[in-house]
Amino acid sequence: MRLSINTIVGIIVLLLVLAGFLAVFFAVEKEQTVPLLMVAIANVEAVILLVFLITRGVLQPLKDYRKVIHKVGEGDFTVRMKLGAPKEIREFGQGLNDMIERLEHAQEREKQIERLKTEFVSLVAHQLRAPLSDIKWALDVLKDEDMGKLSAQQRSVLEKTVLSNERMIRLVNDLLNVTRIEEGRYLFHRELSQITDLLLVMVEAYKPAAARKKVEVVLELPQNPPPLLLLDKEKMELAIQNLVDNALKYSPAGGRVTISLVYDTKGVEVKVRDQGMGIPESEQKRVFEKFFRASNARAKEPEGTGLGLYLAKNIVEAHGGTMSFVSKENEGTTFSFKLQIK
């Protein structure tokens, strides 16, 4: 018959107490007070030592288990618990190890599914890129009237088709950029650049789209330009473009989109503020997630990928910066990012 640790401990403590009582009894019978005191002290010391050893044997594994559980909570599923503890605690540890192993397998399956999704998206995007480019070339030929004069009605239809084609090309490019980010192939080619020049060019490019929506685009720059920044201009332009696209898309007619820049000795901050419908507070934690679109945004504009903010944040962070936002429903949203001056 196997005895549990608790039973063994109980027997030892009982024997120590019994031995103490017997020693005291015989010492009293013979009127030996000094031996009585010595036996009592020895008995107490033995009990204290035993309790210390038992406590150490129980509490130390629990401390180790707590460390393991903390690591699992941080997403590390490779850790395991050591099982050299008393039976009850060892069984608890084995159960936790089994659970951690199941979590690790689930995480691996999720990663594999995500890899397959990424490969599929990349394949589809590559296959779409060539025909979309051919369509764009054909539309440009028609638009330039190289194949004959266009009537007003034909030009109107053509312009709508051009916009749809451009939207599809942007979608394909966004999908390809996302797959490159996830595969670590989104390369940056930085050079010293003046970010105000980039903003000036962008505002000019957005004037036609803003005029069609009857939205005013305002650029606020400091009197003196900030120091040059080490930027990949093409990708930084894409990041800001995604912010301005959203601001224009969700701004009402007669609204205003304000692009501003401020700086100090530590860094530069760019803000894009709109007077649109804002983001529901309950959904704001998911704003930078891939493919996420707020419920009110989907209701207003069914078309959209939910990739723009994900890409913008990744681009800014790749430049060593940070991106954030403040938003209030029915009042508007301000997206901002900060870049360090080095």
N, C-alpha and C positions, 0 to 999 in steps of 0.2 A: 504493500500500500504506500503510495507516494503522498507525502505531507506537503501542504502548501507553505509558502514562506510565512504567512500569518500564524499558522499553527505552530511552526517551529519556534518563531519568536515568542509566542505565548508560553510555550513550554519552558524556554530558557529563562524568561522573566519570572515565571512561577517558581522555578528551581532556585533562582537567586534569592527571591524573597523568602522562600522556605528555609534556605541555608542561613539567611540572616536571622530569622526567628529562632532557629535552633542554637545558633551561636550566642544570641542574646540570652536564651533560656539557660544554657549551661554556665554562662558567665555570671548571671544573677545568682544561680544556685551556689556558685563558689565565691561569690562576692568579689569578682574580678572586674572592676569598673574600667580599667585601662584597656584590657582586651576587648571589653564591650564596645568602647568608643572606637577602637581600631577596626573592629569588625563592621560596625555601622558605617564608618567612613568608606571602608573598602567596598561594602555593598552598594553604597550610593554611587561611588566612582564606577563600579562595574555596570550599573544600570545606565548611567550617563553615557559611558563608552558604547554600550550596546545600542542605545537610542541613536547616538551619533552615526554609528555604522549603518543602522537600518535606514535612517533618514537620508544619509548620503546615497545609499543604494537605490532609494526610491526617487528622491528629488532630482538627482543628476540626470537620469534618463529622461525625466519629464522636461528638464531644461533643454536637453538635446532635441527632444521632440518639438518643443516650441520653436527652436531655431529652424528646424526642417519645415514646419508648417508655415513659418514666416516666408521662407524662400519659395514655397509652393504658391503662396499668396501673391508673390511678385512675378509669377509665371515661370519659375524654374522647376520643371518636372523631371529633372535628372537626379535629384537628391533622393536618398533613401534613409530610413531610420535603422540604426544599429539595434540588434535584437538580443543583446546580452544582459537583459534586465530580468527581474522576477517574472514569473509566469503570467500574471495578470497584465502587467505592463507590456510584456513581450507580445501577448495576443493583440493588445491594442495597437502596438507598433506594426505588427504584421498586417492588420486590417487597413491601417493607413497606407502602408507600402502598396497594398493591392489597389487601393483607390488612386494613389499617385500614378501607378503604372497605367491604369485605365485612362486617366487624364492625359498622360503622355501619348498614348496611342490615339486618342481622340484629336489631340493637337496635331499629330503627324498626318492623320487623315484630312484634317482641315487644311493643312499646308499643301497637301497633294492636290486637293480639289482646287485650291486657289491657284496653284501652278498651272493646272489644266485650263482653268478659266482664262488666265493670263495668256497662255499659248494660243487658245482659241481666238481671243480678242485680237491678238497680234496678227494671226493668220488672216482673219476676216478684214482687218483694217488694211493690210498690205494688198489684199486682193481687190479692195474697193478703190485704192489710191489711183491706179492707172486709168480705169474707165472714167473716174471723176475728172481727172486731168484732161482726158480727151474731150469730155463734154464741155469743160471750161474753154478749151481752145476753140471748139465749134461755136460756142455762144459768143466768144469775143469776135470771131469772124462776122457773125450776124450783126452784132452790136455796132461794129465799125462800118457796116453796110458795104462790105467788100463783095457781097453777093446780091446786091440790089438795095434799092431804097425801101425803108420800112414805113408803114403807115403808123399813125398814132396808136391805134389799137394793138398792132403787132409789137411796137416798142414797149408798150405797157406790159404785155404778156411776157416779152423777153426779159424785161427788168426783174419781174417776179421770179422767173426761172433762174436768172443769174444769182439772185439772193438765195434761192433754195440750194443751188449748186455750191455757193460759197459756204453756206451753213453745213452742208454735208462734208465739205473738205475740212472745215474746222473740227467737226466731230471726229473724223478719221485721224486727223493730226493729234487731237486730244487723246484719243484711245492709244495711239502709238506712243505718245509721250508718257502716258500712265504705265504702259508695259515696260518702257525703258527705265522709268523710275524704280519700279518693283524689281527689275532684273539688275539694277545697278549700272545701266548703260546710258543713263541720261548725263551726257558729258557737258562740261561748261568750259567756255573759252573766254576768260576774263581779260579785260584791258581797262586802263584808266579812262573813265568816262564822266561827263558832266550830266548828272541826272536831270537837271532842269531842261537841257536840250531835248532829252527824250520826251519829257512831259509836253513841251511846246509843240513838237511835231505831232504827238498823239492827239492833243486837243484840236489841232487843225484837221486831222484826219476824221475826227468824230463829228465835226460840224454838220455835214450833210445828214447823217443819221439822226442827230439831235434835232435838226430843223424839221425833218419828217415827223418826228414825234412831238414837236412843239415843246421841247425841253431845252432849257438854257444850260450850257456848260460853262462854268467859270473856273479859271485857273488863278490861284493865289500863290505868288512866289515872293520870297524875300528880296529886298533891294539889292543885296549882294549875294551872288551864287555861293553855294556851299563848296567845300573842297572836292576835288575829283575822287570818285569811288572806283574800286576795282569791280567791274561788272561784266557779266555776259549780257550785252545790250539786247540781243535778240530775245533771250529768255526773260530778262527783266521787263522788257516791253510786253511780252506775253502775259506776265503776271499782272501788270497794271491794267492791261487791256481787259483781262477777265473781270477785274473789279469794276471798271468803267462800263463794260457790257452789262453787268448785272444792275448797276445803278440806273442806266438808261432804260433797260428792259422793264424795270418795276417802278419807274417814276411816272406819275400821271401827267397828262398834258398840262402845260403851264407850270410844271415843276422845275426844280433846279438841281443840277449835279455840280458839286463843288470839289475840285481837286486842289489840294493845298500841300505846301511843303514848308517845313520849319527845320531848323538845325541848331545845334550848339557844338561845344568842343567834343562832346562824346559821340554824337551821331546825327543822322538825318531821319526825319519822320515824314512819310507821305500818307495823306488821308484822302479817301474818296467818300464823300457824304452825299446821300440822296434824301429826298422827301417822299419816299415810297411807302409801301404798306408795312414795312418792318418784318421781323421774324418772330413767330410765336415763342414766348419765353420757354415753354416746355420742350421746344425742339432746338434750342440754341446750342446745346452741347454737341449736337451732331453736324453742325454747319460745315466743318472741314472734312467730313467723311466722304470717301469716294462714292459717287453716284447718289449722294443725298440731295434732295430738294425739299424745301419746306412745304407744308400742305397748302398754304395760301399761294405760294409761288406756282405750284402745280395747277391749282385752280385757275389762276390768271393766265399762265403761259404753259399749256400742256407740253409744248416742245422744249426739250432741254435735257442735258445729260447728267448734271450734277457733278461735273468734273472740274469746272473752272476754278473754284475755290481750293479744291484739293491740289491742283497743279500750282496755283499761285502761292500757296503756303509752302509747298515743297521747294519751289524756286527761291523764295525769300530765305528759307532756312538753309538752303545750300550756299547762300551768300553770307551766312553767319548772322542773319537777321531774325526777327520775330514778327509774327502777324497776329492781330487781335481785332475785335470788333465790339461795338455797342449798338444795340438795336431796341427799339420800342415799337410795338405793333401800332399801326396806323399813324406813325409819326416819322419813321425813316430809320436808316441804318448808316453807320460810319465804319468802314473798314480802314485799318491803318497798318502800316508796317514800318519797322525801324531797322536801319542799317548802321553799323558802326563805322566811324571814321578812323582809319588806321594810318 
